[in-house]
């Protein structure tokens, strides 16, 4: 009886150790890559897992959206790239618990993404970071290899949040710094149009149960001279409002009376 008990104990111990090893290996082999992205395996800087992220070039895809969001920040100070010039991406959340309570799921991994603003450079970086980490250390070695600088790349972060009858991607304005100084300034938005536009307007509203509520910033026109196809559109806005969720509606007038829209639900922190 004692001998059998020892065998059983040893068997259970081996099972526990094996399970732990399998779990550890699964974590080690976790991919940050978007499975929907196609890559050219002959490309030395192809989109692939690198340390704490997935980053690189991918095969051109036809976008179904006329207004593509490439950056949503409150600070973007990318001055140099390379092994000696890492960047810190941060997001400020005064009360993570209140944000987490908005969602029905337990998913609290912030999706961080970097996108290309450069013409015909199909680049992306993806990773997932626990929301309450509030920082991510990003090596800029791939950007250096691709000769991409401050105006060639943008970043944003979002978290899927479930409301009573709808799920939204809630964007968190990011800060990128290379000198340790974090300053949350006016909102900085970068759009990449896939067609020629005639005018771009936006307004901001509160959010009520996952839907736009009262308007807090009236419709504003950018009034740029022109909006060529595949040329980044950058603009800033200021929001003086209580901490909470807000809705940014961007509309573009196109030739022959056509219109396109981009909706952004975002978390605003009052400073």
Residue pairs with C-beta under 8 A, 6 or more apart in sequence:
31 49
31 54
32 49
32 52
32 53
32 54
32 126
32 127
32 128
33 47
33 48
33 49
33 54
33 126
34 54
34 124
34 126
37 47
37 58
37 59
37 61
37 124
38 58
38 59
38 61
39 46
39 47
39 48
39 56
39 57
39 58
39 59
40 46
40 57
40 59
43 56
43 57
45 56
45 57
45 142
45 145
45 146
46 56
46 57
46 58
47 54
47 55
47 56
47 57
47 58
47 123
47 124
48 54
48 55
48 56
50 56
50 139
50 142
51 139
52 127
52 136
52 137
53 112
53 125
53 126
53 127
53 138
54 125
54 126
54 127
55 114
55 124
55 125
55 126
55 142
56 123
56 124
56 142
57 121
57 122
57 123
57 146
58 122
58 123
58 124
59 122
60 120
60 122
61 122
63 194
65 194
65 260
65 262
66 193
66 194
66 195
66 197
66 252
66 254
66 260
67 191
67 193
67 250
67 252
67 260
67 261
67 262
68 115
68 191
68 192
68 193
68 194
68 262
69 156
69 189
69 190
69 191
69 192
69 262
69 264
70 115
70 116
70 117
70 154
70 156
70 190
70 191
70 192
70 232
71 115
71 117
71 153
71 154
71 155
71 156
71 188
71 189
71 190
72 154
72 155
72 156
72 157
72 171
72 173
72 174
72 187
72 188
72 189
72 190
72 264
72 266
73 154
73 155
73 156
73 173
73 174
73 175
73 176
73 187
73 188
74 173
74 174
74 175
74 183
74 184
74 185
74 186
74 187
74 188
75 174
75 175
75 176
75 177
75 182
75 183
75 184
75 185
75 188
76 150
76 154
76 155
76 175
76 176
76 188
77 176
77 177
77 178
77 179
77 181
78 87
78 140
78 149
78 150
78 153
78 176
78 178
79 85
79 150
79 178
80 140
80 178
81 140
81 141
81 143
81 144
81 148
81 149
82 140
82 141
82 144
83 139
83 141
83 144
85 140
85 144
85 178
86 137
86 138
86 139
86 140
86 178
87 137
87 138
87 140
87 176
87 177
87 178
88 135
88 136
88 137
88 138
88 176
88 177
88 178
88 180
88 182
89 112
89 135
89 136
89 138
89 155
89 157
89 174
89 175
89 176
90 134
90 135
90 136
90 174
90 175
90 176
90 177
90 182
91 110
91 134
91 157
91 172
91 173
91 174
91 175
92 134
92 175
92 182
92 184
92 269
93 99
93 131
93 132
93 134
93 172
93 267
93 269
94 243
94 269
95 243
96 108
96 131
96 132
99 131
99 159
99 267
100 108
100 131
102 161
102 163
102 170
102 245
103 159
103 160
103 161
103 162
104 162
105 160
105 162
107 159
107 160
108 130
108 131
108 132
108 159
109 128
109 129
109 130
109 131
109 159
110 128
110 129
110 130
110 131
110 133
110 157
110 158
110 159
110 172
111 126
111 127
111 128
111 157
111 158
111 159
112 125
112 126
112 127
112 128
112 129
112 136
112 155
112 156
112 157
112 174
113 124
113 125
113 126
113 155
113 156
113 157
113 158
114 123
114 124
114 125
114 138
114 153
114 154
114 155
115 123
115 124
115 153
115 154
115 155
115 156
115 192
116 122
116 123
116 124
116 148
116 152
116 153
117 151
117 152
117 153
117 154
117 190
117 192
117 232
118 148
118 152
118 153
119 230
119 231
120 230
121 146
121 148
121 152
123 146
123 148
123 153
125 138
125 142
127 136
129 136
131 159
143 149
143 152
143 153
151 232
154 190
154 232
155 174
155 176
156 171
156 174
157 171
157 172
157 174
158 169
158 170
158 171
158 172
159 169
159 170
159 172
160 167
160 168
160 169
160 170
161 167
161 168
161 169
161 170
161 210
163 209
163 210
164 209
164 210
165 210
166 210
166 211
167 210
168 210
168 265
169 265
170 245
170 265
170 266
170 267
171 264
171 265
171 266
171 267
172 266
172 267
173 184
173 187
173 266
173 267
173 268
173 269
175 182
175 183
175 184
177 183
184 269
184 271
186 236
186 237
186 238
187 236
187 237
187 238
187 239
188 234
188 236
189 234
189 235
189 236
189 237
189 248
189 250
190 232
190 233
190 234
191 200
191 232
191 233
191 234
191 250
191 262
192 230
192 232
192 233
193 227
193 228
193 229
193 230
193 231
193 233
193 252
194 229
194 230
195 229
195 254
195 260
196 227
196 228
196 229
196 254
196 255
197 227
197 233
197 252
197 253
197 254
197 260
198 227
198 252
198 253
198 254
198 255
199 221
199 222
199 223
199 227
199 252
199 253
200 221
200 222
200 224
200 227
200 233
200 235
200 250
200 251
200 252
200 253
201 219
201 220
201 221
201 222
201 250
201 251
201 252
201 253
202 219
202 220
202 222
202 235
202 237
202 248
202 249
202 250
202 251
203 215
203 217
203 218
203 219
203 220
203 248
203 249
204 215
204 216
204 217
204 237
204 239
204 246
204 247
204 248
204 249
205 212
205 213
205 214
205 215
205 216
205 246
205 247
205 249
206 212
206 213
206 214
206 216
206 241
206 244
206 245
206 246
206 247
207 213
207 244
207 245
207 246
207 247
207 265
210 265
212 247
212 249
213 247
216 239
216 241
216 246
217 237
217 239
220 237
222 233
222 235
224 233
227 233
227 252
239 246
239 268
241 268
241 270
242 270
243 268
243 269
243 270
244 267
244 268
245 265
245 266
245 267
245 268
246 265
246 266
246 267
246 268
247 263
247 264
247 265
247 266
248 263
248 264
248 265
248 266
249 261
249 262
249 263
250 261
250 262
250 263
250 264
251 259
251 260
251 261
252 259
252 260
252 261
252 262
253 259
254 260
